[in-house]
């Protein structure tokens, strides 16, 4: 699929991450939006769907988002952690270098198709999900020395977990974030697109808990620092960042 030079690109680890974390940004975008999903092959649902049917089901959920907002979705076809037998919360899972290289090659092709200077949004991997880490590192590899403007976004619901504050501070360093206030009704709309991943009870809780979307600019020198942080543990703790409330992207 050939990209458009004016389109916003959003890199999403899984089929729901971009929409759940950047729903307001995507819903009000003034340019076309193209979501690049890296780990779309999955076995993970909450509703008992046979494993062989999960990937098609999750693509269908994305298709409903596309129909509602006009976004485009592309898929790398790579296996997520549920297929690879890796725990989603294993923050110290070894990096799969072969998988990282495949993801980087695919993203390089998509970025080359798009060209242009519209923003690129990348997941910050604040929850240290192995797939999110691989996605962020692959995207940084694909970017190379590109001068395209890049924003990091904090993934939901990981942003709600205080245990990830350390990771968030390490990634943000001295950067100033933008917190976009969102209404519960808007959150409910986005959550409803992905019933295979979120029960009605979980959606009701998240509607009240998710009040902001958080994004910040990624400077080119930061990309090298983030790559170094993700290749060693534990992460070093920098000073906490100031956050500007109710800004605009």
C-alpha positions as CSV (number, residue, x, y, z in Angstrom):
1,X,0.0,0.0,0.0
2,X,1.5,3.3,-1.1
3,X,1.6,6.0,1.5
4,X,0.6,9.7,1.2
5,X,3.1,12.4,2.0
6,X,0.7,14.4,4.1
7,X,-0.5,11.5,6.3
8,X,0.2,11.1,10.0
9,X,1.8,7.8,10.8
10,X,1.2,6.0,14.1
11,X,3.2,2.9,15.0
12,X,1.2,0.5,17.2
13,X,2.6,-2.6,18.8
14,X,-0.8,-4.4,18.7
15,X,-4.2,-3.8,17.1
16,X,-5.6,-1.7,20.0
17,X,-2.7,0.3,21.3
18,X,-2.8,3.3,19.0
19,X,-6.5,3.8,19.3
20,X,-6.7,3.3,23.1
21,X,-3.7,5.6,23.7
22,X,-4.2,8.3,21.1
23,X,-7.9,8.1,20.4
24,X,-8.5,11.8,20.8
25,X,-5.5,12.8,18.7
26,X,-6.6,10.4,15.9
27,X,-10.2,11.4,16.0
28,X,-9.4,15.1,15.6
29,X,-6.5,14.8,13.2
30,X,-6.6,17.3,10.3
31,X,-4.6,15.0,8.1
32,X,-5.1,11.4,7.0
33,X,-3.9,8.9,9.6
34,X,-2.2,5.6,8.8
35,X,-1.7,3.1,11.7
36,X,1.2,0.7,11.3
37,X,0.6,-2.4,13.5
38,X,3.7,-4.5,14.1
39,X,2.5,-7.5,16.2
40,X,-0.9,-8.3,14.8
41,X,-0.7,-12.1,14.8
42,X,-2.3,-13.0,18.1
43,X,-3.9,-15.8,20.2
44,X,-5.0,-13.5,23.0
45,X,-8.7,-12.6,23.7
46,X,-11.0,-12.6,26.7
47,X,-14.0,-14.1,25.0
48,X,-12.9,-17.7,24.2
49,X,-12.3,-17.1,20.4
50,X,-10.4,-20.1,18.9
51,X,-6.7,-19.1,18.6
52,X,-6.8,-19.6,14.9
53,X,-9.5,-16.9,14.5
54,X,-8.1,-14.2,16.8
55,X,-6.0,-12.4,14.2
56,X,-8.9,-12.0,11.8
57,X,-11.1,-10.9,14.7
58,X,-8.7,-8.2,15.8
59,X,-8.3,-6.9,12.2
60,X,-12.1,-6.7,12.1
61,X,-12.1,-4.5,15.2
62,X,-9.6,-2.2,13.5
63,X,-11.8,-2.1,10.4
64,X,-14.6,-0.7,12.5
65,X,-12.3,2.1,13.6
66,X,-11.3,2.7,10.0
67,X,-15.0,2.9,9.0
68,X,-15.8,5.4,11.8
69,X,-12.8,7.7,11.3
70,X,-11.4,7.1,7.9
71,X,-8.0,5.8,9.2
72,X,-5.9,3.2,7.3
73,X,-4.4,0.2,9.0
74,X,-1.3,-1.8,7.8
75,X,0.0,-4.9,9.4
76,X,3.5,-6.4,9.6
77,X,2.1,-9.9,10.3
78,X,4.5,-10.6,13.1
79,X,3.6,-12.9,16.0
80,X,2.8,-11.2,19.3
81,X,4.0,-12.4,22.7
82,X,1.0,-14.7,23.1
83,X,2.0,-16.6,20.0
84,X,5.7,-16.7,20.9
85,X,5.0,-17.9,24.5
86,X,6.4,-14.8,26.2
87,X,4.6,-13.3,29.2
88,X,3.2,-9.8,28.4
89,X,4.6,-8.4,31.7
90,X,8.1,-9.9,31.4
91,X,10.1,-6.7,31.5
92,X,13.3,-8.6,31.4
93,X,12.5,-10.9,28.5
94,X,15.6,-11.1,26.2
95,X,15.3,-9.1,23.0
96,X,14.6,-11.3,20.0
97,X,17.1,-9.8,17.6
98,X,15.8,-11.6,14.6
99,X,12.3,-10.4,15.2
100,X,13.6,-6.9,15.9
101,X,15.3,-6.8,12.5
102,X,12.2,-8.0,10.7
103,X,10.1,-5.3,12.4
104,X,12.7,-2.6,11.6
105,X,12.8,-3.7,7.9
106,X,9.0,-3.5,7.6
107,X,8.8,-0.2,9.3
108,X,11.6,1.2,7.0
109,X,9.6,0.3,4.0
110,X,6.4,1.9,5.3
111,X,8.3,5.1,6.2
112,X,9.9,5.2,2.8
113,X,6.5,4.9,1.1
114,X,5.1,7.7,3.1
115,X,8.0,10.2,3.0
116,X,6.8,13.7,3.7
117,X,7.1,15.6,7.0
118,X,3.9,14.8,8.8
119,X,4.3,13.7,12.4
120,X,5.2,10.1,13.3
121,X,3.9,8.8,16.7
122,X,5.8,6.0,18.4
123,X,4.8,4.0,21.6
124,X,7.0,4.9,24.6
125,X,6.9,1.3,25.9
126,X,6.4,2.6,29.4
127,X,4.9,-0.7,30.6
128,X,7.9,-2.7,29.3
129,X,5.7,-5.1,27.5
130,X,8.2,-7.1,25.3
131,X,6.3,-6.3,22.1
132,X,6.2,-2.6,22.9
133,X,9.9,-2.6,23.6
134,X,10.6,-4.3,20.3
135,X,8.3,-1.9,18.5
136,X,9.9,1.2,19.8
137,X,13.5,-0.1,19.1
138,X,12.5,-1.2,15.6
139,X,11.0,2.2,14.9
140,X,14.1,4.0,16.0
141,X,16.2,1.7,13.8
142,X,13.9,2.4,10.9
143,X,14.1,6.1,11.4
144,X,17.9,6.2,11.2
145,X,18.8,9.8,10.5
146,X,15.4,10.9,9.3
147,X,14.4,14.4,10.2
148,X,10.8,13.6,10.3
149,X,9.1,15.0,13.5
150,X,8.6,12.2,16.0
151,X,6.3,12.1,19.0
152,X,6.3,9.5,21.8
153,X,2.9,8.5,23.2
154,X,2.3,6.9,26.6
155,X,0.3,3.7,26.2
156,X,-2.9,3.1,28.0
157,X,-3.7,1.4,30.4
158,X,0.0,1.2,31.4
159,X,0.0,4.9,32.1
160,X,-2.3,4.2,35.0
161,X,0.1,1.9,36.8
162,X,2.3,3.8,39.2
163,X,5.0,1.1,39.0
164,X,5.8,2.4,35.5
165,X,6.6,6.0,36.7
166,X,10.3,5.3,36.7
167,X,10.2,4.1,33.1
168,X,8.2,7.2,32.1
169,X,10.7,9.6,33.8
170,X,13.6,7.8,32.1
171,X,12.1,8.2,28.7
172,X,11.0,11.8,29.1
173,X,14.2,13.1,30.8
174,X,13.9,16.9,30.5
175,X,11.2,16.9,27.9
176,X,7.9,18.7,28.4
177,X,4.9,16.6,27.8
178,X,1.5,17.5,26.6
179,X,-1.5,16.1,28.5
180,X,-4.7,16.1,26.4
181,X,-7.7,15.9,28.6
182,X,-10.4,13.5,27.3
183,X,-14.0,13.0,28.3
184,X,-15.2,9.7,29.7
185,X,-17.7,9.5,26.8
186,X,-14.8,9.7,24.3
187,X,-12.9,7.1,26.1
188,X,-15.9,4.8,26.1
189,X,-16.2,5.2,22.3
190,X,-12.6,4.1,21.8
191,X,-12.7,1.2,24.2
192,X,-15.9,-0.1,22.7
193,X,-14.1,-0.9,19.4
194,X,-12.1,-3.7,21.1
195,X,-14.4,-6.0,23.0
196,X,-12.2,-9.0,22.4
197,X,-9.6,-7.4,24.7
198,X,-11.7,-5.6,27.3
199,X,-14.7,-6.9,29.3
200,X,-17.6,-4.5,29.9
201,X,-16.5,-4.2,33.6
202,X,-12.9,-3.4,32.6
203,X,-14.2,-0.8,30.0
204,X,-16.4,0.8,32.7
205,X,-13.4,1.1,35.0
206,X,-11.1,2.5,32.4
207,X,-13.7,5.1,31.3
208,X,-13.4,6.7,34.7
209,X,-9.7,6.2,35.1
210,X,-8.3,7.4,31.8
211,X,-8.5,11.2,31.8
212,X,-5.5,12.2,29.7
213,X,-3.6,11.2,26.7
214,X,0.1,12.0,27.1
215,X,2.5,12.7,24.2
216,X,5.9,14.4,24.0
217,X,8.4,15.2,21.3
218,X,11.3,12.9,20.7
219,X,14.6,14.7,19.9
220,X,17.0,12.9,17.7
221,X,19.7,12.7,20.4
222,X,17.1,11.1,22.6
223,X,16.6,8.2,20.2
224,X,20.2,7.0,20.9
225,X,19.8,7.3,24.6
226,X,16.5,5.4,24.6
227,X,18.1,2.6,22.6
228,X,20.9,2.4,25.2
229,X,18.4,2.3,28.1
230,X,16.5,-0.6,26.5
231,X,19.7,-2.6,26.1
232,X,20.6,-2.6,29.8
233,X,18.9,-2.9,33.2
234,X,18.1,-1.4,35.6
235,X,17.2,1.9,34.1
236,X,18.9,5.0,35.5
237,X,16.6,7.5,37.1
238,X,16.9,11.1,35.8
239,X,15.1,14.1,37.3
240,X,11.3,14.1,37.0
241,X,9.9,16.1,34.0
242,X,7.5,19.0,34.2
243,X,4.2,18.4,32.6
244,X,2.2,21.1,30.9
245,X,-1.5,20.4,31.3
246,X,-4.2,20.8,28.6
247,X,-1.8,21.7,25.8
248,X,-2.3,21.0,22.1
249,X,-0.4,18.8,19.7
